[in-house]
Amino acid sequence: MYFPSWLSQLYRGLSRPIRRTTQPIWGSLYRSLLQSSQRRIPEFSSFVVRTNTCGELRSSHLGQEVTLCGWIQYRRQNTFLVLRDFDGLVQVIIPQDESAASVKKILCEAPVESVVQVSGTVISRPAGQENPKMPTGEIEIKVKTAELLNACKKLPFEIKDFVKKTEALRLQYRYLDLRSFQMQYNLRLRSQMVMKMREYLCNLHGFVDIETPTLFKRTPGGAKEFLVPSREPGKFYSLPQSPQQFKQLLMVGGLDRYFQVARCYRDEGSRPDRQPEFTQIDIEMSFVDQTGIQSLIEGLLQYSWPNDKDPVVVPFPTMTFAEALATYGTDKPDTRFGMKIIDISDVFRNTEIGFLQDALSKPHGTVKAICIPEGAKYLKRKDIESIRKFAADHFNQEILPVFLNANRNWNSPVANFIMESQRLELIRLMETQEEDVVLLTAGEHNKACSLLGKLRLECADLLETRGVVLRDPTLFSFLWVVDFPLFLPKEENPRELESAHHPFTAPHPSDIHLLYTEPKKARSQHYDLVLNGNEIGGGSIRIHNAELQRYILATLLKEDVKMLSHLLQALDYGAPPHGGIALGLDRLICLVTGSPSIRDVIAFPKSFRGHDLMSNTPDSVPPEELKPYHIRVSKPTDSKAERAH
């Protein structure tokens, strides 16, 4: 597999003008800076011994004397080899004449993936031997001198993208995995997008890039935090799950516009596609409202978007939380395809089907359905059985599959009780075709919608494994989700409340009175940015009034306000109205590159269990090193032994 010459395209693409559907929000300042950003390709061979990169040589370089450095990718019959560096591949002719025996010996005996330096002349390939699949395929290097810089031992796997490797092996030898084209592309694209984001925020819009502390104190609510011991007995730092408090304090300090590529930490245990340490583009502004934050982020993404993707079109559509749940069964809907949830309660008001009757007789009881396009053609009997089992096991709900062809109502005798008039009304409401299947459920609104939201995605996966294209992988479907509830009932004690976002989120201006009467009904000024069914950003307008913040923390959330006394005091000293957002950089780059996991866009990620397989981290620490921190490790076997005695 040859490397495409993608690097120069990447740099050019990220300096291109942006097509907009509305007036540029950065005005004339953007235009003047954009002209200066049309810079030449970076000089990749400055300050080093090579004269050129392997991937840049073309017919225009014919006759030039060049020095190249790289890894031996491939060698054939001791007549030529392919040399690779970060920029691409080039063919090198191994000299056969006696006078160049020492050069031949070096290049023929060096193992594959050894590092070499070669010098020679750029010449044309013989007629008929050009390789159109290789960007450097019209030329080759006639070598004059060669030096073995470092020989390579036998590798645990080949450095080729098409060679299948287990993820555990890739993580164990991450420094080798990084040599692959895909990892090189992912990390370089990430770097360039971040650079363009810095340019947009700092140079075009006056944001200040500020680093905030990593050692902080525990924050009430939210995800679990990593603890760091101190030398004071019984006292610990916490690693921040986000710079939330610091960025609000920066607004109190009059910095006005803050930005940071922030490292964040969450002790979330074994979660398949999460990382204990991750990166977010963290932003806060004073004197801003929700619309201002949304416009900023739309412009930011549009400005930093890679050239090899379709341009980002703004503004992004907006949907309320209630609408997202009712239509897609989730607060992060994938809007690239249909299969929307439809309320069909009115169709079955007079039904004889027992579980539908029971649901509709209860408060908030509804009947909901989704239509699986050509489900009768692509879904098998075992698929329907699996869907029904999933609904029963995870939601304690019943699913009724309805086929328009009456002979296909597998394992669903109750479908025979659907009257012809109901069937016709169902066809009209669901806009079904002959081969479609309707999945129908009944129950409390939120529960029924959540179930169908899960099944919508499961069925999309099933259909796509059988050749149906529902979700265009080249399409990027952005969506703002707004008007979230301010509070949710706690899972362990539904009578108590917890913040749906975090305790510093401001209530919706129309719902402030509900805080003192029916806080469960209050909406927040919280907004999420969703891309192809993934949350890639979340933020809110903050509470800037100390009295309101204290009431929410102490009275509604039952939190110890002493932990946040510094923030409450700051809000009392003339805090401006402010708001912000954080974009999940790892998730965003993962979606942009089409990578299967966020681990594929992070240089040195942890495994899904939170381990670094390369360095075998976390690791044990000798007892004498723990003494200054007043910590003694009690192993599980020790505690069992103590209980036994």
Helices and strands as residue ranges (DSSP letters): H 7-13, H 27-37, G 54-56, G 59-61, E 65-76, E 80-85, E 88-93, G 98-100, H 101-109, E 115-124, E 139-150, H 167-172, H 174-177, H 181-198, I 199-204, H 205-205, E 208-209, E 227-229, E 236-238, H 244-252, E 257-265, E 277-286, H 290-304, E 318-320, H 321-328, E 342-343, G 345-348, H 354-360, E 365-372, H 375-378, H 381-395, E 399-403, G 406-408, G 413-417, H 420-430, E 437-444, H 445-465, E 478-482, E 487-489, E 497-499, G 509-516, G 519-521, E 526-531, E 534-541, H 546-551, I 552-556, G 561-564, H 565-571, E 578-584, H 585-593, G 598-601, H 623-626, G 627-629, H 636-644
